[in-house]
Amino acid sequence: MTVVMSASLLADPLEALRELARGEAELDRLRHEQVRVARDAGASWEEISAALGMSKQSAWEYFTRRVRSELAENAAKNIDLDEEDATELAVEEVRTVRRRRRASAG
């Protein structure tokens, strides 16, 4: 699949760079979405990393960075939760994800 051909870039190099940056952001969004779909369908990080041409660890770190960041922000907002409540909430979130994966795989 060809995303952009050099001949189709704007004549102004700065405008061309802006357009390329927008395209890159869109590709990144699509890539994240397809990784989520693949994971929901039961694909392993090894399979995903092979499809992307990167190491398993690199794939996992890159694609979980956003989730880890969101979790850290959420934890910072919920400082009133004690450790037991926070653990219970995390366990329920994991169960929800697992149920969703099983439902989409079956």
C-alpha positions, 0 to 999 in steps of 0.5 A: 500500500502506498500512502503518499507519493513524492509527486503528490506532496505540496510544493512548499516544503514546510506545508508538505512536512505539515501534511506528512505529520498529519498523515503520520498521526493518522497512521499511528491512530490506525495502527493503534486501533488495529493492534487493539482489534488484534489483541481483542481477537486474541493475537499475541504480542509476538504475532503483532510484533512480527506483523509490525517488524519490531521486537515483542518488547518494543511493540508492547511498550509502544502500544501500551504507553498510552494506556499506562499514561492514562492509568497513571493520570487516573491513579493521581486523580484518585488519591482517596482510594486505599490500596484494597479499593484500588486493587479491587478496581484494577482486578475488575478492569482486567476481568472486563477486558478478559470477558470482552476478549472471550466474547469477541473470540467466541 
